[in-house]
Amino acid sequence: MAKRDFYDVLGVQKGASADEIKRAYRQKAKELHPDRNSDNPNAESQFKEVNEAYDALKDPQKKAAYDRFGHAAFDGGMGGMGGGPRGGGQGDFASAFSDVFDDLFGDFMGGRGGGGGRQRATRGSDLRYNLRVSLEDAYGGLQKTINVPTSVACSTCSGTGAEGGAEPTMCPTCSGMGKVRAQQGFFTVERTCPTCSGIGQIIQNPCEVCGGAGRVEKDRSLSVNIPAGVETGTRIRLAGEGEAGLRGGPAGDLYIFIEVADHPLFQRDGQNLFCLVPVSMTAAALGGDIDVPTIDGGRSRVKVPGGSQSGRQMRLRNKGMPGLRGSGQGDMFIELAVETPVNLTSKQKELLREFERLGENNNPESSSFFSKVKSFWDGMKG
């Protein structure tokens, strides 16, 4: 079976430029790669045919010989290009395939595709700022000014990194690709360019202020809006307020992480607040009204029922924390803690003893508990 014309294999005209041949080869290699055409039994042979054609046409000397003699230029009979593209040479195949490797597998390997690894302008890093606020501030929200140590674009070189704001020049080592390749047998090893560190450009005269980085260290003052309802772990993103990009690249983002400080009176659980209120034994026994604080700085009057025990809770609706972005209002729960009297005088002790003698039916829970204890002990004896 006669070989197809190499130009027809790649789908280009005979007078096509090197760039046109390379683009056509990449397209064909993508289409015909065996890993992407498992249902096509001819994919492997077609893929080899495309590589053989490209290996002949990418080299100016081989291309000139092929244009003059056709396939005979590589048959050995014309006396010149022996060892040419016959589809089996490992070095030739690896060299050709390395040109399309990034395009075929860039998505899977994290490559950017089409850029050859160039990083002409690197995005700045994201920054984190931990901000501690009070519970009162979390309730009402606030506008706060913070000082953030960060990198900003150098004003002397306008962020280019070059003296006088001049444009960087192409790296001569990697020709602007940011990578260099070395052939090792069948494999092509790709490494970051040592001259430009993967940027693809070099600066002939670095800016004296920033040393060629295009950015300088500086503290920035930012006004931050803390919305009502934030809680510990809330994250606020300020786009473009992070570290400045390298050599004019886009700035990163600033993330503010909120921590709400503990409060001496209130404990928070989501949007609800809890307040432990101590009451005297007399007030708990007789009942009455007490004033309790609220997070907005006000007070609410709460009625304590007579005979209240420690742990009893009473709810104040809509007196808790607001939800973020107006998603409702929590409640406040008052929990009573009945306080046992201390530092009693002799007369107070005598009055309590008298009260104990007269109050046989005033402690139903104690009576019930010790009745159960007696039954337990009697059962153990039996």
C-alpha positions as CSV (number, residue, x, y, z in Angstrom):
1,M,0.0,0.0,0.0
2,A,1.5,3.3,-1.1
3,K,2.2,5.9,1.6
4,R,0.0,8.9,1.8
5,D,1.5,12.3,1.1
6,F,2.7,13.8,4.4
7,Y,1.0,17.1,3.7
8,D,-2.3,15.3,3.1
9,V,-1.8,13.3,6.4
10,L,-1.5,16.6,8.3
11,G,-4.2,18.4,6.3
12,V,-2.0,21.3,5.2
13,Q,-0.8,22.8,1.9
14,K,2.7,22.1,0.6
15,G,3.8,25.7,1.2
16,A,2.6,25.7,4.9
17,S,4.7,27.5,7.4
18,A,6.3,25.8,10.4
19,D,3.7,27.2,12.8
20,E,0.8,26.0,10.5
21,I,2.4,22.5,10.4
22,K,2.8,22.4,14.1
23,R,-0.8,23.5,14.8
24,A,-2.1,20.9,12.3
25,Y,0.0,18.2,14.0
26,R,-1.3,19.0,17.4
27,Q,-4.9,19.0,16.2
28,K,-4.4,15.6,14.5
29,A,-2.6,14.1,17.4
30,K,-5.4,15.1,19.8
31,E,-8.0,13.6,17.5
32,L,-6.2,10.3,16.8
33,H,-4.5,9.5,20.1
34,P,-5.2,5.8,20.9
35,D,-6.2,6.6,24.5
36,R,-9.0,8.8,23.1
37,N,-10.1,6.4,20.4
38,S,-10.4,3.0,22.1
39,D,-13.3,2.1,19.7
40,N,-11.3,2.8,16.6
41,P,-9.0,-0.2,15.7
42,N,-7.1,2.0,13.2
43,A,-6.3,4.8,15.6
44,E,-2.8,3.6,16.5
45,S,-1.6,3.2,12.9
46,Q,-3.1,6.6,12.0
47,F,-1.5,8.2,15.1
48,K,1.9,6.8,14.0
49,E,1.3,8.0,10.5
50,V,0.7,11.6,11.8
51,N,3.9,11.4,13.9
52,E,5.9,10.2,11.0
53,A,4.6,13.0,8.8
54,Y,5.3,15.7,11.4
55,D,8.8,14.3,12.1
56,A,9.7,14.8,8.4
57,L,8.1,18.2,7.9
58,K,9.1,19.9,11.2
59,D,12.8,19.7,10.3
60,P,13.8,22.2,7.6
61,Q,16.4,19.9,6.0
62,K,14.1,16.9,6.0
63,K,11.2,19.0,4.7
64,A,13.4,20.3,1.8
65,A,14.4,16.8,0.9
66,Y,10.8,15.5,1.0
67,D,9.6,18.4,-1.1
68,R,12.2,17.5,-3.7
69,F,12.2,13.7,-3.6
70,G,9.0,12.7,-1.8
71,H,9.1,9.5,0.2
72,A,12.1,8.3,-1.6
73,A,14.2,10.9,0.3
74,F,13.9,8.6,3.4
75,D,14.3,5.2,1.7
76,G,18.0,5.3,1.5
77,G,18.0,5.0,-2.3
78,M,18.5,8.7,-2.9
79,G,21.7,8.7,-0.9
80,G,20.8,11.2,1.7
81,M,18.3,11.1,4.5
82,G,18.6,7.5,5.8
83,G,17.3,6.9,9.3
84,G,14.4,9.3,8.6
85,P,10.8,9.0,9.6
86,R,9.7,5.4,9.4
87,G,7.4,5.4,12.4
88,G,9.6,3.4,14.6
89,G,12.5,5.6,15.8
90,Q,12.2,6.2,19.5
91,G,14.1,9.5,19.5
92,D,12.0,10.9,16.6
93,F,8.7,9.8,18.1
94,A,9.5,11.3,21.5
95,S,10.6,14.6,20.0
96,A,7.5,14.9,18.0
97,F,5.2,13.7,20.7
98,S,6.6,16.1,23.3
99,D,5.2,19.1,21.3
100,V,1.7,17.9,21.9
101,F,2.0,16.3,25.3
102,D,0.9,19.4,27.1
103,D,-2.2,19.8,24.9
104,L,-3.2,16.1,25.3
105,F,-2.7,15.8,29.1
106,G,-2.6,19.4,30.4
107,D,-6.2,19.2,31.8
108,F,-5.4,16.0,33.7
109,M,-1.9,17.1,34.9
110,G,-3.0,20.6,36.0
111,G,-1.5,22.4,33.0
112,R,-2.8,25.6,31.6
113,G,-2.7,24.4,28.0
114,G,-1.5,26.4,25.1
115,G,0.7,28.6,27.3
116,G,3.6,26.2,27.5
117,G,4.0,26.9,31.2
118,R,4.6,30.7,30.8
119,Q,3.9,32.7,33.9
120,R,4.4,36.2,32.7
121,A,2.4,37.8,35.5
122,T,1.9,35.8,38.7
123,R,-1.2,36.3,40.8
124,G,-0.5,37.5,44.3
125,S,-1.1,35.2,47.3
126,D,-4.4,35.3,49.3
127,L,-4.0,36.6,52.8
128,R,-5.7,35.7,56.1
129,Y,-6.5,38.2,58.9
130,N,-7.9,37.0,62.3
131,L,-10.3,39.6,63.8
132,R,-11.6,39.3,67.3
133,V,-14.9,41.1,68.1
134,S,-17.1,41.4,71.1
135,L,-20.5,39.8,71.4
136,E,-22.1,43.2,71.4
137,D,-20.4,44.0,68.1
138,A,-21.5,40.7,66.6
139,Y,-25.1,41.6,67.7
140,G,-25.2,45.1,66.1
141,G,-22.5,44.8,63.4
142,L,-19.8,47.4,63.0
143,Q,-17.4,49.2,60.6
144,K,-13.8,48.6,61.6
145,T,-10.5,49.8,60.3
146,I,-7.7,47.1,60.2
147,N,-4.0,47.3,59.4
148,V,-2.9,44.5,57.1
149,P,0.9,43.9,56.4
150,T,1.0,43.0,52.7
151,S,2.7,43.5,49.4
152,V,1.6,46.3,47.1
153,A,2.5,47.2,43.5
154,C,5.7,49.2,43.3
155,S,4.9,52.8,42.4
156,T,8.4,53.5,41.1
157,C,8.2,50.9,38.2
158,S,4.4,50.7,38.1
159,G,4.6,47.0,39.1
160,T,6.7,45.9,36.0
161,G,9.8,45.3,38.1
162,A,12.0,47.1,35.5
163,E,13.7,50.4,35.9
164,G,11.6,53.2,34.5
165,G,8.6,50.9,34.0
166,A,10.2,49.3,30.9
167,E,8.7,46.1,29.6
168,P,10.6,42.8,30.4
169,T,12.3,40.9,27.6
170,M,11.9,37.3,26.4
171,C,14.1,34.9,28.3
172,P,16.8,33.7,25.8
173,T,17.2,30.3,27.5
174,C,13.6,29.1,27.2
175,S,12.4,31.5,24.4
176,G,9.6,32.7,26.7
177,M,8.2,29.2,27.4
178,G,9.2,29.2,31.1
179,K,10.4,25.6,30.6
180,V,13.4,23.7,29.2
181,R,13.3,20.2,27.8
182,A,16.0,17.6,27.8
183,Q,15.9,14.3,25.8
184,Q,16.5,11.1,27.9
185,G,16.1,8.1,25.6
186,F,12.4,7.7,24.8
187,F,11.3,10.3,27.4
188,T,11.4,14.1,27.2
189,V,12.1,15.6,30.7
190,E,10.7,19.1,31.2
191,R,12.0,21.4,33.9
192,T,11.4,25.0,35.0
193,C,13.8,27.3,33.3
194,P,16.7,28.2,35.6
195,T,17.3,31.6,34.1
196,C,13.8,33.1,34.5
197,S,12.4,30.7,37.1
198,G,9.4,29.8,34.9
199,I,8.3,33.3,34.2
200,G,9.4,33.3,30.6
201,Q,10.8,36.9,30.8
202,I,13.8,38.5,32.3
203,I,14.4,42.1,33.4
204,Q,17.6,43.7,32.0
205,N,17.6,46.6,34.5
206,P,15.7,45.7,37.7
207,C,13.9,48.5,39.6
208,E,16.1,49.6,42.5
209,V,13.2,50.0,44.9
210,C,11.6,46.6,44.5
211,G,14.6,44.6,43.2
212,G,12.7,43.5,40.1
213,A,9.7,41.9,41.9
214,G,7.3,44.7,41.0
215,R,6.0,44.9,44.5
216,V,7.1,46.2,48.0
217,E,6.1,45.4,51.6
218,K,3.7,47.9,53.1
219,D,1.0,48.1,55.8
220,R,-2.4,48.9,54.4
221,S,-5.4,50.3,56.3
222,L,-8.7,48.8,55.2
223,S,-12.2,49.6,56.3
224,V,-14.1,46.4,56.9
225,N,-17.9,46.1,57.3
226,I,-18.7,43.4,59.9
227,P,-22.4,42.4,59.4
228,A,-24.7,41.8,62.4
229,G,-25.0,38.1,63.3
230,V,-21.4,37.0,62.7
231,E,-20.1,34.2,64.8
232,T,-16.8,32.5,65.4
233,G,-15.7,30.9,62.1
234,T,-17.5,33.4,59.8
235,R,-15.3,34.3,56.9
236,I,-15.4,37.6,55.0
237,R,-13.7,37.8,51.6
238,L,-12.4,41.1,50.2
239,A,-11.6,40.5,46.5
240,G,-8.3,42.0,45.3
241,E,-7.2,43.1,48.7
242,G,-4.6,40.5,49.2
243,E,-0.9,40.4,48.1
244,A,0.0,42.3,44.9
245,G,0.8,40.1,42.0
246,L,4.4,39.6,40.8
247,R,5.4,41.9,38.0
248,G,2.0,43.4,37.4
249,G,0.0,40.2,38.0
250,P,-3.5,40.4,39.6
251,A,-3.7,40.8,43.4
252,G,-4.9,38.0,45.6
253,D,-7.8,38.1,48.0
254,L,-8.0,39.0,51.7
255,Y,-10.0,36.6,54.0
256,I,-11.0,37.9,57.4
257,F,-11.8,35.2,59.9
258,I,-14.1,36.3,62.8
259,E,-13.7,35.2,66.4
260,V,-16.4,36.3,68.8
261,A,-15.0,36.8,72.3
262,D,-16.6,35.2,75.4
263,H,-19.1,37.4,77.3
264,P,-19.3,37.6,81.1
265,L,-23.1,37.4,81.1
266,F,-24.3,35.6,78.0
267,Q,-23.5,32.3,76.4
268,R,-24.2,31.9,72.7
269,D,-25.6,28.8,70.9
270,G,-26.2,29.8,67.3
271,Q,-28.8,32.6,67.4
272,N,-29.9,31.8,70.9
273,L,-28.5,33.4,74.1
274,F,-28.4,31.9,77.6
275,C,-28.1,33.9,80.8
276,L,-27.6,32.2,84.2
277,V,-29.4,34.4,86.8
278,P,-28.9,33.6,90.5
279,V,-31.9,34.1,92.8
280,S,-32.2,33.9,96.5
281,M,-33.8,30.9,98.2
282,T,-36.5,33.3,99.5
283,A,-37.2,34.8,96.0
284,A,-37.3,31.3,94.5
285,A,-39.7,30.1,97.2
286,L,-42.1,33.0,97.2
287,G,-41.8,34.1,93.6
288,G,-41.6,37.6,92.2
289,D,-40.3,39.8,89.5
290,I,-36.6,40.2,88.6
291,D,-34.8,42.5,86.0
292,V,-32.5,40.7,83.6
293,P,-30.1,42.3,81.0
294,T,-30.4,41.9,77.3
295,I,-27.7,41.9,74.7
296,D,-28.8,45.3,73.2
297,G,-28.0,47.0,76.5
298,G,-31.6,47.1,77.8
299,R,-33.4,45.1,80.4
300,S,-36.4,42.9,80.6
301,R,-38.6,42.1,83.6
302,V,-39.2,38.4,84.2
303,K,-41.7,36.9,86.6
304,V,-40.3,34.1,88.7
305,P,-43.0,31.6,89.7
306,G,-43.1,30.6,93.4
307,G,-41.4,27.4,94.2
308,S,-38.9,27.6,91.3
309,Q,-35.9,25.2,91.4
310,S,-32.4,25.6,90.1
311,G,-32.2,25.0,86.3
312,R,-35.6,26.3,85.5
313,Q,-35.6,28.2,82.2
314,M,-37.8,31.0,80.9
315,R,-37.8,32.2,77.3
316,L,-37.6,35.8,76.1
317,R,-38.6,35.6,72.4
318,N,-36.6,37.6,69.8
319,K,-34.1,38.7,72.4
320,G,-31.3,36.6,71.0
321,M,-28.8,37.2,68.2
322,P,-29.8,38.2,64.6
323,G,-29.1,35.9,61.7
324,L,-26.7,36.8,59.0
325,R,-28.3,38.7,56.1
326,G,-31.5,39.2,58.1
327,S,-32.4,35.5,58.6
328,G,-34.6,35.8,61.7
329,Q,-33.9,36.6,65.3
330,G,-33.0,34.1,68.1
331,D,-34.4,33.9,71.6
332,M,-32.8,34.5,75.1
333,F,-33.2,31.9,77.8
334,I,-33.1,32.8,81.5
335,E,-31.9,29.9,83.7
336,L,-32.4,30.2,87.4
337,A,-29.7,29.3,89.9
338,V,-31.2,29.1,93.4
339,E,-28.6,30.3,95.9
340,T,-28.1,28.8,99.3
341,P,-27.7,31.4,102.0
342,V,-24.2,31.7,103.5
343,N,-22.7,33.6,106.5
344,L,-25.8,33.1,108.6
345,T,-26.2,34.7,112.0
346,S,-27.3,32.7,115.1
347,K,-30.9,34.1,114.8
348,Q,-31.1,33.2,111.1
349,K,-30.0,29.7,111.8
350,E,-32.6,29.3,114.5
351,L,-35.3,30.6,112.2
352,L,-34.3,28.1,109.5
353,R,-34.4,25.3,112.0
354,E,-37.9,26.3,113.1
355,F,-38.9,26.5,109.4
356,E,-37.5,23.0,108.9
357,R,-39.6,21.7,111.8
358,L,-42.8,23.3,110.4
359,G,-42.1,22.5,106.8
360,E,-42.6,18.7,106.5
361,N,-44.5,19.0,103.2
362,N,-42.4,21.8,101.7
363,N,-39.8,19.6,100.0
364,P,-41.6,17.0,97.8
365,E,-38.6,16.1,95.7
366,S,-36.5,15.4,98.7
367,S,-39.2,13.3,100.3
368,S,-39.7,11.3,97.1
369,F,-36.0,10.7,96.7
370,F,-35.4,9.5,100.2
371,S,-38.5,7.3,100.0
372,K,-36.9,5.6,96.9
373,V,-33.6,5.3,98.8
374,K,-35.3,3.5,101.7
375,S,-37.1,1.1,99.3
376,F,-33.7,0.4,97.6
377,W,-32.0,-0.4,100.9
378,D,-34.9,-2.6,102.1
379,G,-34.7,-4.5,98.8
380,M,-31.0,-5.1,99.3
381,K,-31.6,-6.5,102.8
382,G,-34.3,-8.8,101.5
